């Protein structure tokens, strides 16, 4: 059985890794009219203050940058 990691904890882990690249992962509120274009999560380049990725898959990004280990998985929220 894999260790469950909450979305909030995973966001914190990801942002620690992204800080070295000058990027931030943000969560868009579902009630925001920006949600349609940005999705649940999006990446921002801090230097240019611009959106560099939309509809970001949290678990996929975490695995790509090494923030989530093989024995961990994103906790499913009902």
N, C-alpha and C positions, 0 to 999 in steps of 0.2 A: 504494500500500500504506500502511495506517495504522500509526502507531507503537503498539506493544504496551505496555500498562501492567499491572504485576502487581497482584494483589488487595491486597497489603500496601501498595504505593505509593499505590494509589487510596484506600485507607482513610485514609492519612496526609493526602492532599490534601483529602479530604472533611472530615476532622476539623478541619483548619485553617480551612476555611470555616465549619463549624458552630459553632466556638468563639465567633464573633461573635454567634451567636443563642442561646448558652447551651445548646447541645446536643452530644451525643457519639454517634458511631456505634460500636457494639460488635459483636463476633463471638461467637456462641454455639457452644460445642463440640458436635460431633455426638453425643458420648457423654453429654452432659448430658440429664437428663430434662426440662429446661426447653426443649430444642430443639424439641419438638413444638409448643409454644405461641409461641415467639419466632422460630423460623426461623433461617437462617444469620446474618442481620444484623438488628439492631434499634436504634432510636433512643431515647436517654435525654435527658430534660430535666434539666439539672444543678441548677437552682434547686429544683424540687420532688422531685428524685431519683425520677422515675417514668418508666416506659416510655411513649413517645408514639407509637411506630410499630413494628409487627412485620413479619416477612417482607419486609424492605426490599430492593428491587432495587438493588444496588450501582451498576451502570452508569447506570440511569435517574436515581437520586438525584444522582449526580455531574454528569450533564448538566443537570439542573434547577437546580443551584446554581452552575454554571459552573466546576466543578472538573475537568471533562474536556472538552477541545477537540474540534472536528469531525475533526481529523486524528489523533485518538487513539482507541484502543479497548481494552476489557478483554481481557487475555490469557486465552485458554481453557486451563484446566488439566484434563488427562486424569485 
